Amino acid sequence: MGTTRTTSPAILLITLALAGSAARAEIKGDAIRIGVLTDMNGVFATAMGPGSVEAARMAAEEFGGKIKGKPIEILQADHQNKPDLAASLARKWFSDGVQAIADGGSSGAALAVQELVRGNGKIFLVSGAGANQLTDEACAPTSVQWTQDAYSTATAVVSGIMQTSKEPWFFITGDYAFGHSIEATARDRIAALGGKVAGSVKAQLGTPDYSSFLLQAQSSGAKILAINVAGDNATAIKQAEEFGLADQGMKIVPMSFQNVDIEAVGLKATRGDLIVTSFFEDVSPAARKFSDAFYARRKAMPSQIQAGVYSAVRHYLQAVKDIDSDEGPVVMAKMRAMPVSDAYTTNGRIREDQRMVHDLYLVQVKTPEESRGPWDFVKLVATIPPDQAFRPLDRSKCSLVGK
């Protein structure tokens, strides 16, 4: 009902923006500059980092490296997961003529960059960050959250697990914005389904030893252990395996997990786990083609974040080409007017809360015996359509909804 209520004003705003820009449309910059701002060397670098830069380059190459004679330049910078550094780098880029920033990396850094674009109208294509605030109370009119978010991930994981188990949960949660969002959403869903949480503990990013946290989980009486430490998932899950928690009857549930995490941990420790993802290479022929091309460059399959960077940059460039403009609000109006259909998704669209909605996939990690070879990690359990995957608009705190 939320979508029906707000469709007409949204279409009107887009139409007016496009009509008003028709006479003055032009790409004003000497180049179309997109900066990939991410974690290049830290705990998130495998899922984002250099792979996100490569994905953006692949999108640019689909346009022949230029639009209307203007070269497409892909820049890169490492914010080291520091919000103040992310804001400083973004501010410098914008003053140097960068029209759009992609990826964004961790949620704290992305929220800092989003505050900048709220004021200057530049484009921010968020792929790495999953904090709910990005499309909720902190939403911005020229920023789009493209891939994952805490609401969709946590809701789907909890729903999938609690179909077969109502046992109490224990959370080991990363002490940062995304970790907090995941746990809060998961707790709400657990309560709604009649479950309970036996306890929770917070872990700093980069924690090398999870033994004290695992002992707390073990003594809590919980039977489901939620590993909610994106960036450190591989470390925590390996140590849970070493503790033999699964052998003692505790189900290990990774709350935010990607193919690169499975590669790091191995199928033996993750076999049977249910995971929510927005992308995997066998979801479509186009996804397989993109993934194989990415693998040829990086010797690794793309994470959902890296695939999202490709999709977001590609969609942005198509809008720039179609309207012959690099003016942020005008380009965003065109992006919202166009469906998103590519190797990442075939049925995406940007809602008025600046959430790009699309199918999500509940997948299960294969056993070593089921895997056909390297990177063949998961099998599809269910496709979750957009209207079931993402937070309903009538529950949104985004100031753009209904405007």
C-alpha positions in Angstrom: 0.0 0.0 0.0 2.9 2.3 0.7 4.1 2.1 -2.9 0.6 2.9 -4.3 0.3 5.8 -2.0 3.4 7.6 -3.2 3.9 6.6 -6.8 2.2 9.6 -8.4 4.2 12.3 -6.6 7.4 10.5 -7.3 6.7 10.2 -11.0 5.7 13.9 -11.1 9.0 15.0 -9.5 11.0 12.9 -11.9 9.1 14.2 -14.9 9.5 17.8 -13.8 13.2 17.3 -13.1 13.8 15.8 -16.5 11.7 18.3 -18.3 13.3 21.2 -16.6 16.8 20.0 -17.5 16.1 19.2 -21.1 17.1 22.6 -22.4 20.3 22.9 -20.4 21.5 19.3 -20.4 25.2 18.8 -20.9 28.0 17.0 -19.3 29.8 20.0 -17.8 32.9 18.3 -16.5 35.9 17.6 -18.7 35.5 13.9 -17.7 33.0 11.7 -15.9 34.8 10.9 -12.7 33.7 8.2 -10.3 35.6 7.6 -7.1 35.5 4.1 -5.5 35.9 4.9 -1.8 36.3 1.7 0.2 38.5 -0.4 2.5 41.5 -1.3 0.3 43.7 -3.1 2.8 41.7 -3.8 5.9 39.2 -6.5 7.1 36.7 -5.7 4.4 39.1 -5.5 1.5 38.4 -9.0 0.2 34.7 -8.3 -0.1 35.1 -4.7 -1.3 38.5 -3.1 -1.9 40.4 -3.7 -5.2 37.6 -6.0 -6.4 35.1 -3.1 -6.2 37.5 -0.9 -8.2 37.7 -3.6 -10.9 33.9 -4.0 -11.0 33.6 -0.2 -11.6 36.1 -0.4 -14.4 34.2 -3.2 -16.0 31.1 -1.1 -16.0 33.0 1.8 -17.5 34.3 -0.5 -20.2 30.8 -1.3 -21.3 30.5 2.3 -22.4 33.8 2.2 -24.3 35.4 4.2 -21.6 33.7 7.4 -22.6 30.3 9.1 -23.0 29.6 11.8 -25.5 33.3 12.2 -26.0 34.0 12.7 -22.3 36.4 10.0 -20.8 35.2 8.0 -17.9 37.7 8.0 -15.1 37.6 5.5 -12.2 39.5 6.7 -9.1 40.2 4.8 -5.9 40.9 5.7 -2.3 41.3 3.8 1.0 39.3 5.3 3.9 40.7 2.7 6.3 37.2 2.4 7.8 37.6 5.8 9.4 34.5 8.1 9.0 36.6 11.3 9.4 39.0 10.1 6.7 36.2 9.0 4.4 34.6 12.5 4.7 37.9 14.2 4.1 38.7 12.1 1.0 35.2 12.6 -0.4 35.3 16.3 0.2 38.7 16.5 -1.7 37.3 14.4 -4.6 34.2 16.6 -5.0 36.4 19.7 -5.1 38.5 18.1 -7.8 35.5 17.4 -10.0 34.4 13.9 -9.0 30.7 13.6 -9.8 29.9 10.3 -8.1 31.3 8.0 -5.3 30.8 4.3 -5.3 31.0 1.5 -2.8 31.4 3.5 0.4 32.8 0.6 2.4 31.8 0.2 6.0 28.6 1.8 7.4 30.3 4.4 9.6 32.3 5.7 6.7 29.3 5.6 4.3 27.1 7.6 6.7 29.8 10.3 6.9 30.0 10.6 3.1 26.2 10.6 2.9 26.1 13.7 5.1 28.3 15.5 2.4 26.2 14.5 -0.6 23.0 15.6 1.3 24.4 19.1 1.0 26.1 19.2 -2.3 23.8 17.0 -4.5 26.6 14.7 -5.7 25.8 11.0 -6.4 26.6 8.4 -3.8 26.2 4.7 -4.9 26.4 2.7 -1.6 27.2 -0.9 -2.1 29.4 -2.0 0.8 27.5 -0.4 3.7 24.4 -2.1 5.1 23.3 0.0 8.1 19.5 0.6 8.0 20.0 4.3 8.7 21.3 4.9 5.2 17.7 4.6 3.8 15.9 5.4 7.0 16.4 8.5 9.2 19.7 9.4 7.4 18.5 9.0 3.8 19.7 11.6 1.2 18.1 12.4 -2.2 21.1 11.6 -4.3 22.4 8.6 -2.4 21.3 5.1 -3.1 21.7 1.9 -1.0 22.3 -0.7 -3.7 23.0 -4.2 -2.4 22.5 -5.4 1.2 21.1 -3.9 4.3 20.6 -5.0 7.9 16.8 -5.2 7.7 16.7 -7.5 4.7 19.6 -9.7 5.7 18.6 -10.2 9.3 14.9 -10.7 8.7 15.5 -13.4 6.1 18.2 -15.2 8.1 16.1 -15.3 11.3 12.9 -16.3 9.3 14.8 -19.2 7.6 16.3 -20.5 10.9 13.1 -20.3 12.9 11.2 -22.3 10.4 12.8 -25.4 12.0 14.0 -24.1 15.5 12.6 -22.0 18.3 15.6 -22.4 20.5 17.2 -19.3 22.2 19.8 -17.2 20.4 23.1 -15.7 21.5 24.7 -12.8 19.5 28.4 -12.1 19.0 28.0 -8.7 17.4 30.5 -6.3 15.8 30.5 -3.0 17.8 29.8 -0.8 14.8 26.8 0.6 12.9 26.1 -2.4 10.7 26.5 -4.9 13.5 24.1 -3.0 15.7 21.5 -2.7 12.9 21.7 -6.4 12.2 21.2 -7.4 15.9 18.4 -4.9 16.5 16.5 -6.2 13.4 17.1 -9.8 14.2 15.9 -9.3 17.8 12.7 -7.8 16.5 12.1 -10.7 14.2 12.9 -13.3 16.8 10.4 -11.8 19.2 7.8 -11.6 16.5 8.2 -15.3 15.8 8.0 -16.3 19.5 11.7 -16.8 20.1 14.0 -15.3 22.7 17.6 -14.1 23.0 19.7 -15.6 25.8 22.5 -13.0 25.6 24.7 -10.8 23.5 28.3 -9.5 23.5 30.0 -6.8 21.5 33.3 -7.3 19.7 35.6 -4.7 18.3 36.4 -4.7 14.6 39.6 -6.7 14.0 39.3 -8.9 17.2 41.8 -11.7 16.8 40.6 -14.0 19.6 36.9 -14.8 20.1 37.4 -17.5 22.8 36.0 -15.4 25.7 32.9 -14.6 23.6 32.4 -18.2 22.6 32.6 -19.3 26.2 29.9 -16.8 27.1 27.7 -18.1 24.4 28.4 -21.7 25.5 27.4 -20.9 29.1 24.3 -18.9 28.2 22.0 -21.8 27.5 21.5 -20.6 23.9 21.3 -23.2 21.1 21.7 -20.8 18.2 24.9 -18.7 18.0 24.6 -15.7 15.7 28.0 -14.7 14.3 27.4 -11.0 13.5 30.9 -9.7 12.9 31.1 -8.7 9.3 34.8 -8.4 8.4 35.8 -10.9 11.1 33.3 -13.7 10.2 36.0 -16.1 9.0 38.0 -15.7 12.3 35.0 -16.2 14.5 33.6 -19.1 12.6 36.9 -20.9 12.5 37.3 -20.5 16.2 33.7 -21.7 16.9 34.6 -24.8 14.8 37.7 -25.3 16.9 35.6 -25.0 20.1 33.4 -27.8 18.8 30.2 -25.9 19.5 28.4 -27.5 16.6 29.3 -30.9 18.0 27.8 -29.8 21.3 24.5 -29.1 19.7 24.8 -25.4 19.1 23.8 -24.1 15.6 26.2 -21.6 14.2 24.5 -18.9 12.1 26.5 -16.3 10.2 24.3 -13.3 10.0 26.1 -11.5 7.1 28.2 -13.9 5.0 29.5 -13.9 1.5 31.2 -16.2 -0.9 34.6 -14.7 0.0 34.0 -15.7 3.6 33.2 -19.3 2.6 36.4 -19.3 0.6 38.3 -18.2 3.7 36.7 -20.6 6.2 36.1 -23.7 3.9 33.0 -25.8 3.3 33.6 -28.2 6.2 33.0 -25.4 8.8 30.2 -23.8 6.9 28.4 -26.7 5.3 24.6 -26.5 5.7 24.6 -22.8 6.7 21.7 -20.7 5.4 22.9 -17.4 3.9 21.1 -14.4 2.4 22.8 -12.9 -0.6 21.8 -10.5 -3.3 24.0 -12.1 -5.9 25.7 -15.4 -6.8 27.2 -16.5 -10.1 24.6 -19.1 -11.0 21.5 -16.9 -10.5 21.3 -16.1 -14.2 23.3 -16.5 -17.5 24.2 -12.8 -17.3 25.5 -13.2 -13.7 27.6 -16.2 -14.8 29.1 -14.3 -17.7 30.0 -11.3 -15.5 31.4 -13.5 -12.8 33.6 -15.4 -15.2 34.9 -12.1 -16.7 35.6 -10.8 -13.2 37.3 -14.1 -12.2 39.6 -13.8 -15.3 40.8 -10.4 -13.9 40.8 -11.1 -10.1 41.2 -14.9 -9.8 38.2 -14.8 -7.5 34.5 -14.7 -7.9 32.8 -11.3 -7.2 31.2 -10.8 -3.8 27.7 -9.4 -3.8 29.2 -6.0 -2.9 31.5 -6.0 -5.9 28.7 -7.1 -8.2 26.6 -4.3 -6.7 29.3 -1.7 -7.5 29.3 -2.9 -11.1 25.5 -2.6 -11.3 25.3 0.8 -9.6 28.1 2.4 -11.7 26.6 0.9 -14.9 23.2 2.3 -14.0 24.6 5.7 -13.2 26.6 5.9 -16.5 23.5 4.9 -18.5 21.6 7.7 -16.9 24.4 10.2 -17.7 24.4 9.0 -21.3 20.7 9.1 -21.7 20.2 12.6 -20.5 23.6 14.0 -21.5 24.1 15.5 -18.0 26.3 15.0 -15.0 24.2 17.2 -12.7 23.6 15.0 -9.6 19.9 15.6 -8.9 19.0 15.3 -12.6 21.0 12.1 -13.0 19.4 10.6 -9.9 15.9 11.5 -11.2 16.7 9.6 -14.4 18.2 6.7 -12.4 14.9 6.4 -10.4 12.9 6.5 -13.6 14.8 3.6 -15.2 14.4 0.0 -14.1 17.6 -1.8 -13.1 18.3 -4.8 -15.3 21.8 -6.2 -15.6 24.0 -9.1 -14.5 23.3 -8.2 -10.8 19.5 -8.1 -11.0 16.8 -8.3 -13.6 14.0 -6.6 -11.6 15.5 -3.7 -9.7 14.2 -0.2 -9.1 15.0 2.7 -6.8 12.3 3.5 -4.3 11.6 6.9 -2.9 13.6 6.1 0.2 16.6 5.7 -2.1 16.7 1.9 -1.5 17.3 0.0 -4.7 15.0 -3.0 -4.3 15.5 -6.3 -6.0 15.3 -10.1 -5.4 17.3 -11.6 -2.6 18.3 -15.3 -2.4 18.3 -17.6 0.5 21.0 -20.1 -0.2 22.6 -23.0 1.6 26.3 -23.8 1.8 27.1 -27.1 0.0 28.9 -29.9 1.6 32.4 -30.7 0.3 30.9 -33.7 -1.5 28.3 -31.5 -3.3 30.7 -28.9 -4.5 31.8 -29.3 -8.1 35.0 -27.4 -7.7 36.5 -24.0 -6.7 33.9 -21.3 -5.8 31.0 -23.7 -6.2 29.7 -23.0 -2.7 26.0 -22.6 -2.5 22.7 -23.9 -3.8 19.5 -21.9 -4.0 16.8 -22.5 -1.4 14.4 -19.7 -2.1 14.1 -16.4 -4.0 12.8 -13.6 -1.9 10.9 -11.0 -4.0 11.5 -7.3 -3.3 8.2 -6.6 -1.5 9.1 -9.3 1.0 12.8 -8.7 1.2 13.0 -5.0 2.2 11.6 -2.8 4.9 8.1 -1.7 4.0 7.8 2.0 3.1 5.1 2.5 5.6 7.7 1.7 8.3 10.3 4.1 6.9 11.6 7.2 8.8 13.1 8.6 5.6 12.0 12.2 5.1 11.8 11.7 1.3 8.9 9.2 1.6 5.6 10.7 0.5 7.2 14.0 -0.6 
